[in-house]
């Protein structure tokens, strides 16, 4: 199991929230035991990046909706 203080080197470049999501995903995949650790890390980083992009996009849409018209 990985933690926010003990995680694979491939997750170092992720920002804190994206890394936390990657760790969460990686630990879930690890528990399932269907993939080797290298594939788990790659998949969790990809999924966390996708999660971060979608989350930011959703926040941008909401922010644009609440702005007053000029």
BAFI-3210 file (N, C-alpha, C; in Angstrom, 3 decimals, decimal comma, padded with zeros to 6 digits):
// residues 70
n [1|2|3|4|5|6|7|8|9|10|11|12|13|14|15|16|17|18|19|20|21|22|23|24|25|26|27|28|29|30|31|32|33|34|35|36|37|38|39|40|41|42|43|44|45|46|47|48|49|50|51|52|53|54|55|56|57|58|59|60|61|62|63|64|65|66|67|68|69|70]
n.u [000,837|000,471|001,231|000,729|003,211|004,855|005,336|005,327|008,077|007,269|005,096|005,935|006,007|003,415|000,843|-000,164|-002,914|-003,629|-001,722|-002,538|-004,967|-004,026|-002,611|-004,718|-006,192|-004,219|-003,838|-006,344|-006,313|-004,150|-005,169|-007,036|-005,407|-004,927|-003,114|000,395|002,778|004,092|002,372|000,131|000,967|001,379|-001,216|-002,713|-001,604|-002,262|-005,091|-005,537|-004,577|-006,439|-008,720|-008,073|-008,039|-010,735|-012,013|-011,054|-012,112|-014,854|-015,025|-014,320|-016,483|-018,572|-017,633|-017,756|-020,490|-021,383|-020,415|-021,017|-022,691|-020,978]
n.v [-001,187|002,222|005,560|009,093|009,924|007,903|006,767|005,712|006,646|007,591|009,142|011,523|013,897|014,762|017,053|017,791|017,079|015,555|013,543|012,356|011,266|009,474|007,724|006,713|005,358|003,549|001,985|000,776|-000,777|-002,394|-003,869|-005,402|-007,077|-007,833|-006,808|-006,196|-004,349|-002,299|-001,812|-001,039|001,404|002,980|002,965|004,123|006,695|007,725|007,637|009,348|011,764|012,157|012,409|014,791|016,618|016,532|017,373|020,008|021,102|020,923|022,674|025,080|025,493|025,850|028,154|030,028|030,195|031,531|034,072|037,544|039,186|041,233]
n.w [000,000|-000,787|000,363|001,070|001,813|001,056|-001,942|-005,432|-007,565|-010,043|-009,543|-008,532|-010,037|-010,139|-009,076|-005,681|-005,082|-007,320|-007,138|-004,740|-005,563|-007,494|-005,845|-004,325|-006,356|-007,216|-004,906|-004,724|-007,076|-006,475|-004,335|-005,709|-007,118|-009,791|-011,589|-012,290|-010,270|-011,738|-013,928|-012,514|-011,407|-013,726|-014,842|-012,738|-012,565|-015,107|-014,946|-012,763|-013,770|-015,796|-014,211|-012,862|-014,998|-015,826|-013,504|-013,233|-015,545|-015,040|-012,850|-014,093|-015,817|-013,962|-012,675|-014,757|-015,113|-012,876|-013,042|-013,371|-016,098|-018,460]
ca.u [000,000|001,203|000,687|001,175|004,635|005,550|004,668|006,267|008,772|006,514|004,053|006,566|005,734|002,006|000,567|-000,545|-004,248|-003,598|-000,946|-003,392|-005,930|-003,277|-002,340|-006,003|-006,468|-003,196|-004,116|-007,509|-005,868|-003,276|-006,044|-007,664|-004,374|-005,006|-002,034|001,662|002,940|004,448|001,141|-000,731|001,453|001,090|-002,669|-003,208|-001,170|-003,109|-006,459|-005,528|-004,455|-007,752|-009,592|-007,726|-008,504|-012,199|-012,374|-010,787|-013,062|-016,135|-014,919|-014,320|-017,849|-019,325|-017,152|-018,269|-021,927|-021,691|-019,879|-022,025|-022,462|-020,317]
ca.v [000,000|003,475|006,678|010,388|010,093|006,759|006,512|005,442|007,798|008,071|010,063|012,738|015,095|015,133|017,972|017,083|016,472|014,521|012,437|011,673|010,466|008,370|006,776|006,053|004,432|002,496|001,084|-000,030|-001,766|-003,318|-004,770|-006,324|-008,057|-008,317|-006,244|-006,070|-003,004|-001,328|-001,466|-000,319|002,782|003,652|003,136|005,055|008,044|008,123|007,879|010,530|012,932|012,313|012,910|016,192|017,412|016,603|018,187|021,411|021,518|021,123|023,882|026,219|025,683|026,432|029,516|030,857|030,354|032,429|035,408|038,471|039,603|042,536]
ca.w [000,000|-000,867|001,133|000,559|002,110|000,464|-003,221|-006,515|-008,144|-011,204|-009,082|-007,987|-010,834|-010,020|-007,980|-004,457|-005,152|-008,353|-006,580|-003,759|-006,326|-008,090|-004,755|-004,032|-007,457|-007,192|-003,785|-005,095|-008,056|-005,752|-003,579|-006,649|-007,432|-011,158|-012,386|-011,577|-009,712|-012,770|-014,664|-011,573|-011,316|-014,997|-014,965|-011,723|-012,949|-016,241|-014,462|-011,901|-014,652|-016,438|-013,142|-012,623|-016,142|-015,779|-012,345|-013,548|-016,579|-014,371|-012,047|-015,000|-016,286|-012,862|-012,455|-015,839|-014,949|-011,772|-013,293|-013,907|-017,484|-018,556]
c.u [000,877|000,482|001,188|002,638|005,490|004,798|005,715|006,862|008,007|005,430|004,623|006,171|004,274|001,822|-000,056|-001,904|-004,307|-002,818|-001,781|-004,407|-005,231|-002,970|-003,600|-006,324|-005,501|-003,469|-005,339|-007,118|-004,979|-004,097|-006,708|-006,692|-004,362|-003,846|-000,743|001,848|003,278|003,213|000,174|-000,323|001,107|-000,397|-003,193|-002,806|-002,027|-004,522|-006,535|-005,392|-005,779|-008,754|-009,347|-008,207|-010,017|-012,667|-012,172|-011,778|-014,423|-016,125|-014,946|-015,724|-018,687|-018,918|-017,697|-019,758|-022,262|-021,160|-020,972|-021,677|-021,865|-021,141]
c.v [001,245|004,548|007,979|010,665|008,953|006,349|006,274|006,732|008,394|009,068|011,381|014,001|015,556|016,160|017,181|016,396|015,361|013,309|011,646|010,782|009,273|007,301|006,004|004,996|003,255|001,495|000,208|-001,127|-002,821|-004,345|-005,803|-007,407|-008,573|-007,833|-006,240|-004,604|-001,955|-000,878|-000,699|001,144|003,552|003,948|004,164|006,497|008,559|008,478|009,133|011,807|013,210|012,905|014,400|017,082|017,578|017,483|019,658|021,931|021,788|022,400|025,127|026,527|026,343|027,868|030,462|031,118|031,371|033,838|036,310|038,853|040,994|043,493]
c.w [000,000|-000,061|000,520|000,884|001,546|-000,801|-004,296|-007,096|-009,323|-010,818|-008,562|-008,732|-010,746|-008,912|-006,823|-004,572|-006,196|-007,863|-005,570|-004,458|-006,962|-007,048|-004,397|-005,090|-007,419|-006,065|-004,059|-006,083|-007,400|-004,966|-004,484|-007,104|-008,856|-012,039|-011,578|-011,174|-010,758|-013,553|-013,783|-011,504|-012,583|-015,123|-013,968|-012,044|-014,109|-015,783|-013,594|-012,727|-015,353|-015,442|-012,907|-013,758|-016,104|-014,632|-012,602|-014,575|-015,956|-013,549|-012,920|-015,499|-015,192|-012,599|-013,514|-015,685|-013,861|-011,975|-013,838|-015,341|-017,500|-019,392]
res [x|x|x|x|x|x|x|x|x|x|x|x|x|x|x|x|x|x|x|x|x|x|x|x|x|x|x|x|x|x|x|x|x|x|x|x|x|x|x|x|x|x|x|x|x|x|x|x|x|x|x|x|x|x|x|x|x|x|x|x|x|x|x|x|x|x|x|x|x|x]
***
